[in-house]
């Protein structure tokens, strides 16, 4: 049995939390934040993402036990619900304080990012609007970076669109592996209502749309990173959609690759991220 601190760390969903934090730090660097602000932004985002992961495990504890989720520390008996709940509130408080140092506009953007994640955990995941928190949260990631500048700047509209599309794709990709367990415990979000095949196809379409928007937003054809990203996304989408009816781990791998390409193009955009 792991120690309580390690069990608590596992309850934060460290993988997704760290990935989203790295993306936000990259956006902060891309728009020209100084090192101190980059560090504040990174820790504010990490604490916020940890709070979302912790609240998920706390609020879903009974449901996870019902389906025997062996990957959840609470289900395994490694840590109690009370400890995870307390850590979730502490994490969200730390996130708010750190973002507040960056200014009230950055704080407002972070509240949207973290608040929508909590809203999803609190019940939106069970509705046809389950995709909305993901769209809003990811759309605000570029805005959080530009609003954290010493002189806050508006983000380019296309970057918000790309973020929203990536968020929608992330929702489908994140839900697909757990569709059966979710249905067994009464969760019926948008992916569950559409089904595995349609959700898989939509994920590729959304990622391809994000790549196309990056080309349009960065000035059209001629910006090499966006051009390469679009070409690669087209190939991945064609292969992935043809495999949509199959139960294979390659779906997740292709989806992850397409998402990484879109994120990389976004990070290379630099000053193009500013309105």
N, C-alpha and C positions, 0 to 999 in steps of 0.2 A: 504494500500500500504506500503511495507517495505521501510526502509530508503535506500538511495543510496549505502552506504557501504554494506548493506545486499544483495541488488540486485546485486551488483558487485561480492560479494562472491558466490552467487548462479550461476553466469555466469562462474565461474571457473570450474564447474562440480566437486564440492568438494568431492563427494563420491569416484569416481574412482581416483581422484588426491591423496587423502589421503591414499587409499588402496595401490597404487603403491609406494607411499613414505614409508609406513610402511614396505613393502616388501624390498625396497632398504636399509632402516635402519637396518632391520633384517640381510640382507646379509653383511652389513658393520660390524655389531657386530660378525657375524659368522666367518668372515675372520680375526678378531682381531684388528679392528680399535680402536684407543683410543677415549675417549669420545668427545674431541674437533672435531676430524675428523668425527665422527659419526654425530655430530650436523651440521657441515658444509655440509656434504653429504645429510643429511635429508632436510635441508632448500634449498639447491641447487635443489634437485629433486622436492620438493614441488613447488618452484617458477616455475620451468620448466613445471611441469604438469599443474599448474594454467594457464600458458601462452598458452598451447595447448587447454585447455577448453575455455579460453577467445577468442582465435582466431577462434575456432569452432563457437561460438555464433555470433561473429562479421561477419565472412565470410558467414554464413548460415542464416543471418537475414532475407533476402528476402524469402528464401525457407521455413523457419520456419513460417513466416507470411502466406505464401500461403496454408500451411496445418493446420494452426491454432494451433501451438504447444503452449499449455497453460502452459507448464512447463518451458518456456524460458522467463527470465526477459525482454529481448528486445521486444519480441512479446506481452508481457503483458503491455508494456509501462512504466515499472518501471525504466528503464535506457536507455540512448541513445546509438546508435552504436559507436559514437565517444569516449565516455568514456570507453567502453569495448575495443575498438581498442587500445587506449592509455595504458590501464592497461595491455594488452597483451604484448606490447613492453617493458613496464617497467619490467614486470615479467620475460621476457626472458633475459633482461639485468642483473637483479639481479642474476638469475640462473647462467649465464656465469661467473660473477664476483666471486661468491662463489665457483664454481667448479674450477676456476683458482687458487684459494688459495691451492687447493689440488694437484696441479701439472698439467702440460700440457697434460699428458696422460689421466688423469681423465677428464679433460676438453674436450678432443677429444671424449671420450666415451659419455659424457653428450650431446655434440653437436649432436651426432648420435641419441641418445634417443629423444631429444627434436626436432631436425631438421626433423626427419622422421614423428613425430606427426604433425608438421606444413605442411609437404609435403602432408600428407593425407588430411588435411583440405583444402589445396590449390587446390586440384583437383584429386589426385590419388584415392580418394574414389569413383570416377565415372568411374574407369577403371577396367579391369580384373586383374590389378596388385595391387588392393586395399589391399591385404593381406601383401604385401612386407613391408610397414612401420611398421606394427605390429611385423612381424618376426624380423626385424633388431632392433627395439627398445627394445623388451623384451630380445633378445639375448644379448644385451649389458648391461643389468642390473647386472649380475654377474661380468662382466668385469669392470664396473664402480667401484664396491666395491673393487676388488683386485688391481686395478690401483690407488685407493685412499690411499693405504698403504704408509707409509713414504718411503719405498723402493718398488716402484711399482712391482707387480708380475702378471704374466700371469694367466688368469683363466683356469681351466680345460676345455678341449674341450667339454666334455659331459655336463657341466653346461651351456655352450652357446647353445648347442642343445636343452636342456630342456627349456631354456628361449625362444628360437625361436618357439618351439612347443606350449608353453603356450601362446605366442603372437598370433600365428595363431588361436588357439582355442578362445582366447579373441576376435579376430576380428569377427568370426562367432557368438559367443554368444552376443556380443555387437550390432550386426547388426540385428539379428533375430527379435527383437521386433518392429523394425521400417521399415521392408521390404516394406510394402504397402505405407507408407508415402514417403519413399525414391523413389520408382518407380514413384509416382505421380509427383515428382519434378525433374525427369530426372537423378537420381542417379542410376547407374547400376554397382555396384562393383561385385566382385567375388561371394559373397553370393547370390546376386540378380540373377545372371546368372545361378547359380546352383539350386536355388530354396530352399524352406524352409526345405523339408524333407531331401534332400541330405546334406544341410548345417548342419542340426541338427546331422545327423549321423557322419559327418566328425568331428564335435566338440568333440564328445565322443571318436572317434578314435584317434584324436590328443592328447587328455588328457591321454588316455591309453598308447600311444606311449611315452609320457613324463615320465610316471610312469615306463615303462619298461626300458627306457634309464637311469633313476635314479638308478635302480637296477644294470644295467651293469656298469655304471660309478662309482658307489660307491664300486665296487669290487665284484659284483655278489651276489648271494643269501647268506645270513648270516648277512647282515646289517639290523637289525630289522626294523627301520623306513621305509626303502625302500621296504622291503618285505611286511610290512603291507599296505603301500601305494599302491603297485601293486595289492594286493589282493582286497582291497576296490575299486580300480579303475576298475578292471575287473567286479565286481558285478554291479557297477554303470553304466558301459558301456552296459552291457547286458540288464539291465532294461531300460535304456534310449533309446537305439536303437530300442527296441521293441515298444516304445511309440513314435517313431519319426514322425509318420503320424498324431499324435493327436495335437490339439491346446490346450496346457495345461501349466499352470505356473510351473508344476513340472519339465519341461525341464530346465528352468533357475535354479531351486533349485538343481537339480542333477548336472548340469554343474558347478555351483558355488561350490558345495561340492567337486567334483572331482578336481577342480582347487585349492581349499584350501589345499587339501591333498597333491597335487604335490608341492605346494609352501612350505608347512610345512616340507616335506622331504628335499627340497632344503636348507631350513634354518638350519636344523639339521646337514647338511653335514659338516659344519665347515671347517677344513683344507683340506677336500676332494675337496673343491671348487678351490683350488690352483693347478696349473699345476705341 
